[in-house]
Amino acid sequence: MEGIVLVIAGVFVLLLLLFAYLSLVSRTRPPEVENKDSLQWRRTEHGNGFYSLNNNWFRKSKSGLYELYVEGEPFERGVVNGKLSGELVQKQEDHFNEQINKLVPSKFYLHFLKYFVGWFNRHLPENIAEEYKQEIYGISQSASGKYHGIGSNYQRILNYHAAHDIGHALQNMALVGCTSFATWAQKSENGEMIIGRNFDFYAGDKFAEEKIVAFFNPAQGFKFMTITWGGFIGAVSGMNDKGLTVTINAAKSKTPTGSATPVSLVAREILQYAQNIEQALTIAKKRKMFVSESFLIGSASDNKAVLIEKTPDALDVYDPGNDWIACANHFQGNRLSHTKSNTAQMEESASLYRQKRLTELLNESGKNTVLKTIAILRDQKGMNGKNIGMGNEKVINQLIAHHSIVFEPKKLLAWVSTAPWQLGEYVAYDLEKVFEWQGMKEDREICETAISVPADPFLRTTGFQDFLAYRKCKEQIANNEKVDVDALVASNPEFYQTYVLAGDYLFREKKFAEALAKYQTALTKEIATKKEELHIKKQVEKCKKTLK
């Protein structure tokens, strides 16, 4: 008995030492900042959600988009950003933690996750430029005080910049299924470049509620705009005042053993410091990443676009050699397209199908325009215009987009989608005009209403109402609530997942014969991934065994 007690005591001590070690290595010290005068600054409230601080300002547009202008040195930019948009910084962290608690309901695992993320990101600060650490430190001054149990304000905001990469790398989760493309020269009506992208990153509905169109005028580098959210200084979609654009598309990654530079901060550095493809490539080469990603780089000065395809170990540039380029979630260059992981991605995911549909639409549309680009980004059909269900990962418009955006780099124009997804109005912005202003003391609309693009007529159809009904049923099933299976099927009858949801629900209710019928119907539909097809087939076998 005494021996068992000693063993238990020894294990307990080892666990304490392990947690002490993890706690120690996961501590992240903030960067040194010489001038912190900006911490004493106060924003001025002008009413209706409009705030200003020196030349910086923050407002909510009539479109529902928030708009932000920030200038100055790194720490100063972060502090001002936080002071102007502090409510959104805190709300976004609430949404993030709410989503984490849904995915990981166990308090024990959440506690373990805190230490794991801290250990995993122990070298994260070493891979982030001092400038961006200072900017993040500045924003963290406005973060909520209620999450200190997870980490300091600075540590949490810093780690959130790697959250996309960690989730993508550790689980290859279907959170990111983005589509982007560009046309120029003979493929565009005016000969100039047009770039379109859907950022199909889904982390819960609330995550996409408060999008910010941010305009940055840094003390070093070029002025640029991005589509972002509270507390986030990275870039996933953006354009600088030299007409260089960056959008990112995830590719299949190996499981990493530690963090490096987050993809969004590589994209941010390119936006801030590159004015052509060659300079963008130089920046991409010098940063080590821990996930695989495609950077679609559009350059007004080069009047073309290329893909910089980057893994933790290699880099390639895909130049199509013609006047258009299409990108989903697999590599296309000679060096990386034939790797085992990329081949698996093309065979097992929805990426290749979606790119083929994109190519089909580009071939059908003739010379491209901004309006045609938006129509493609809103397209909900499969190959040859087939109805394969609303929300299918194989379609370009999966009805989950955080945002959709169109650029005309030579004119410094951008069109940003409004809710819901890319179905609302595309609001136009002229970067040259916005950056010409010396501050804003009176609240006013800054968008270009004359060239903004109206909402999709689909919003006024019964089809849209059906999709909302489908989503409601899906949520009810996730919450273990009662569902009308017939109503679920009627809401989205061509979508394989409709029948998977119905089958799973009926299986849970022990109605195995009815569940089997639904799973078998699902197999007749266009299934997005090989993994999901295997799941359905396993459920079919389970039902058959139960019915014997």
N, C-alpha and C positions, 0 to 999 in steps of 0.2 A: 504493500500500500504506500509505504514511504517513497519507494522508487517511482511509482506513478505520479505522486505529488511533485517530486523533484522534476520529472519530465515535463509535466504541465507547467510548472513554474519556469523551467528553462525555455519552453516554447513561448510563454507569455513575455519573458524578458527579451527574447529574440524579436518578437513582434513589436515591442516597444522601441527597441533599437532601430528596427526597420522603419517604423513611422517617424522616429526622430531623424533618421538619415534622410528620408524622403522629404520631410519638412525642411531640413537644412538645405538640401540641394535645390529644392523648388523655390527658395526665396529669390526674389528678383529685385535688385536695388535699382532705384530710378537713376537716370543720368544726371550728371552735374550740370547745373544751369547757373550761369553767372548773373544774369539780369532777370529778376523775378518781379519787376515793377508792375507788369501786366496783371498780376494777381490782385492788385488793388483797384483795377479798373472796374467800372460798373456799367452795365448796359442801360440804355434809355428806352423805356416802353412808350410807344406812340399810340397804342390802342389797336384793336383788331388783330392781335398777334404779330404786330410789326415791331421789331426791336433794332436799335442801332448802337454801335460802340465805335467811336472815332469814325473811320471810313467804312467800317464793317457793318453788315446788316443781315437781318434774317426776317423772313415773312412767309405767309401762307398764301399761295395764289388761289384765285377763284377756281382754278382747275382741280384743286385738291393737292397739288404738288407743293412741297415746301421749297423755298429758294434761299440760298445762303451765299454771301460774298465775304471772303476772308483774305487778309493780306498780312505781310510782315515776315519776321523771323520765325524759325520753327516753333520754339516754346510759346512765343506770343500768339502764333496762329492757333495752336492747340487751345490755349487758355481762352482766346476770344471765341473760337468755335464752340467750346463748352459753355461759356457764359451765355452765348446767344441761343444755343439749341439745347441747353441743359435738360429741359423737360423731356426732349426726345431721346437724349443719351440715357436717361434713367428709365424711360419707358421701354426702350429697346432692350435694355438689360433685363427688365422684368419679363418681357416676351421671351427672351432667350432662355432664361432660367425656367420659365413656365414650360417651355417646350422640352427642355432637358428632363424636368421632373415627370413629364408624360412618357418620355422614352425610357427613363430609368427611375421607376417609382420607389425602388428600395433605398432607404436612407443609408444603409450600410454600403451599398454599391456607389451611391452618390459620394459618400465620404471617401471611399477608395478611389473613385474617379478623380476627385480633387487632387489627391497625391500623385495619381498616375499622370494626369495632365501636367502637373508641376514638374515631375521627373522627366516626362517626354520633352517638355519645352525648356529643359534646364539650360540648353545652349542657344535658345531662341534669341536673346539679346545680342549675342556675338554675331549673329547673321543679319541684323537689322542696322541700317545706317544710323549714325548718331542723330542726324537731322530728324528722322522719323520717330526715334525713341523720344526725343525732346517734344515733338508735336503730340505724340500719344500721351506723354506725361502731362502736358498742358491740358489736354481734354480730360484726363483722369481726375483733375481737380474738381470737375463738376459731376463726377459719378456718384451713385447712391452710396450712402454709408451703411446700408442694411445687408451688404454681402461681404463684410469683412471676414466672415467665417470661411469664405472660399479663398480669399487672398486680398492683398492691398488693392486699392483702386487702380494703381498703375499696373500691377501684375495682372489683374483681371482684364483690363482694356487691351493690354498687350497680347494676352493669350487669345482674346476674341478674334484678333487679326489672323490667327492661325487655325481657328475653329473650322473654317471651310476645308482647309487642307487636311486636318486631322480626320474629320468625318469622311472625306473623300478617300483618303489613303487607307484608313484602318478597316473600313467596311466596303469600300467601293459602292457606297450607298447611291440609290437612284434619286439623289437630291438634285443632281445637275445633269440636264440633258439639253444643253444649249445649241442653238443654231445661228450661224452668221454667214454673211456672204458680201461680196463687193462686185461692182461692175464699173468699167471705165472705157475710154476710147470708143471703139465702134459698138460696144455693147450698151453704152448709155446714150440716151437721146441727145444730150448736149455735149457729149464727149468727155464730160468730167466725171470724177469718181463719185459713186453713191455706195454707202455701206449700210447694211441693215443687220440687226441682231436681236434675238430673244434671249434674255437671261432667265432661263428656266430653273432657277434655284429655289426650291421649296423647303421652308422650315416653319410651316404653319402660316395660317392666314394673317395673323397679327404682325408677322415679320415684315410683310409688304405694305402695311397700312400707312406708314409715314415715310415715304420716299423723299429724298432731298436732292434737288438739282443744285450742286455746289460749284461755285466759281472761285478758284484760288489764284491769288496774285502773290506768289512767294518772293521773298527777297532775293533768292537765288533760283535761276532757271526760268522756264517759260510759264506764262499764264495758261491755265487749263480748266476744264470743267469735267465733272464726273457725276454719275448717278450713285448716290450713297445712302446711308442711314445714320442715325444718331450714334456718335462715338467711333465711327469707322473712317480712317483716313486713306485706306487703300483704294485701288481702282479696279473695277470690273468692266466698266464701259466708260470711255472718256475721249476727249479731243483737246489738243492744246492750240494756242493761237498761231502756230506755224502750220496748222492743218494736218497734224499727225494724230491718228486715232489708234486706240488700243481697245480690243475686246478679248475676253479669255473664254476658252472652251476646255472643259476637263477631259482628260484621256485616262485610260486604265493605268493604275499604278500598282506597284508592289508595296507590300506592307513595310513601312519604314521603321527604323529603330530609334529615331530621334528627329527633331525638327531642324529646319534650316530657314531659308528666307521664304516667308509666305508669298504665294503667287501674286496676290493683290498688291503687295508692296513692290514687287518687280515691275508690275504694270504701272504703278504709280510713278516709279523712278523713270520709266521710259517716257511717260507723258510729260514729266517735269523737265527732263534733260535731253530729249531727242527731238530733232526736227526733220529726220529722214530715216529711211529703213536701215542704212548702214550704222547710224548712231544707236538706233534701237537694238540692233543686233549686238553691238559692243556691250551695251548694258546687260542684255540677257545672258551673254557669255560669262560675265564676271560674277553673277549671282548663283549660288548653289541652292536648288530647291529640293523639297523632299516628296513632291508629287509630280505627276506628269501633266503637262498642260500645253495647249496650242494658243499662241498669241496671234490674233489676226491684226496685222499692222497695216493701216492705210496711210499713205503719204501723199500730200498734195504736191510736194516738190518733185516726187518721183512719178506722180500721176499713175500709181498702181498700188496693189496690195499684195502682201505675201503672208505666209504662215511661218512663224518661228515656233518650231516644235521642240519641246524641251522636257527631258526626264531628269531624275537625279544624277544620271551618269552620262548623258549624251545630249547633243543638240543638232538640229537639222533645220534647213530653210526650204520650204516648199514654195516654189514659184511656178505657177501653172503654164507660163509662157504664152498666155493669150490675154484676153481682156475681161476675164471674170474669174472669180474664185469662190468656192463653197466650202463650208466647214461645219462638221457636226462634232462627234466626240471620239474620233479615231485619227491616227496620223496618216499622212499621205506622201511624205517625202521618201526618197529612196533609202535613206539610212534607217528609218524607224518603222516604216510601214509593214515590213516583213518580220518584225519581232514576234515572238510567241504571244506576248501579252496583247499586242495590237491585233494580231490575227484572231485571237479569241474574242476581243472586243467587237470586231467586225462581224464575226459569225454568231455571237451569242447575245449581243445587245441590239437596241433599236437604231443605233447610230448610222449604219450603212443604208438602211431603208430610208431613213429620214433625209439623208444627203441625196439619195437617188430621186426622191420626190422633189427636193429643192432644185436639183438640176433639171428635172422635167418641167417645173414651173418657169425657170429662167429661160429654157429653150422655147416655151410657148409664148412668153411675154414679149418677145422681140426686143427692141431697144428699151432699156430700163429707164424708169423715172422714179421720183420719190413716192408718188401715189402707187405705182406698181410694186415698189419695194414693200410698202405697208400692206398691200393686199396679199403679198406672199407671206409676210410675217403673221398675218391673220388666218392663213389657210388651215382648214381643219380636215382635209381629205387625205386619203391614202393615194397610192399609185393609180394613175389613170382616173383620178377623181373619185375613187371608190370611197363609200362611207364605211369607215372602219371603227366608228365610235368616237364620241366626244371625250377628249382627255387621253386618247391613246398616245403613248410615248413615241410612236412611229410618225405622228403628224407634226407639222412645224409649229402649229399653235396648240399646245397641250393644255391650255386653260389653267396654267399654274404660274405663269411668268411673274417674277418680281418686277421686271420692267422690260420694255422693248424700246429700241432707239434706232434712229436713222441719222446718218451724217452726210453732209455735202462738204467735204474738207476745204476745197478751194474757196468756197463762199463763207466758211466758218459758220455754217448753219447746222442745227441739230433739232430733231423732232423727238420728244419724249412722250411715251404712252402714259395715259392716266387710267385709273381703275374703272372697271375690273380687268385685270391682266392687260392684254394689248387690245381690248375691245373698246375702251374709252377713247376720247379725243387724243390725237398726237399733237402736243403743244410745241410750237416752234420757238427756238431761241437763236438770236444772232450774237455770237460771242464777241464780235468786234464792238457792237453797241454797248453790251454789258460792261466790258472792260474799259470803255471810254469814260464812264461815269466816275466822278470823284466822290464816292460815297452816295448815300441816299438818306435824305432827312424826311421825306414825305412818302407815305405808302402809295405805291403805284404798280400796275401790272408791267412786267418786263418782257413778256412773251410777244411774239409777232403774230397777232391774231389773224392778219390777212392771209397768211400762208399756213396756219395750223390746219390739221386734217380732222374732219368730223368723226364722231364715234361710229363704230361698225353697226350697220343696220341689224345685224344678228341680235343685238341687245333687245330689239323690239319684237322678237319672234317667240313662238311657243317653244322652239328648240332650246332657246336660252333658259326659259322657265323649266323645261324638262331637265336641263343639266343641273340647275340649282336643286331640283327635287332629287336627282341622283346623288348629289353631294350630301344632301341632308340624310338620305337613307344610309349612305356610307358612314357618316358620322354616328348615326344611331347604332349601327352594327358594331362599330368600334367601342361604343359605350355600353354594349351588352343590352341594348333596348330592343323592344319589339318592333318588327318591321313588316310591312305589307310587301311580300315578295313579288306579287304580280305588279304592284305599282313600281317597285324597283326595276323590274325587267322592262316595263313600258317606258321608263324614263330615259333609257339609253340602250336600246335593243341590239345595236350592232357592235357594242363594246364587249370584248371578251371578259373584262373585269367585272362587268355587271353580273355575269353568270357565275363567276368565281365568288363574288360577294354573296350572291344568293345561295350558292352551293355551301359555302362555309357556314352561313347562317343556319341553313337547314340541317347540315351535319351536326352543328352544335345542339340543335333541337331534336337530334336523333331521328330525323326523317330521312333515312339513308337512301331510299328509293328516289325520292324527289331531289335530293342532293346530287345523286348520280346523274340524273337527267340534266341538271344544270351544268355540271362539270363537262359532260359529254357535248353539250351545246357550245360551251366555251372553247372546246378544241376545234370547232368548225369556224371560229372567228380568227381574225388577224391578231396573233399574240405578239406582244412587244419583245419579249426576251426568252431565251432558252431556259433560263432559271424558272420563269413563271410557267412555262409549258411543262417542265418536269414536275413542278408542284401540283399542277392540275392532274397530271397522269397518276401521281402518287395518291391523290385524293380519290380518283376513280377506282384504283385498286383497293383502297381502304373500304370504300363503299361496297364493292363487290364481295369482299371477304366478309363483311358484316352481314350481308344479305344472304349468304350461303346457308 
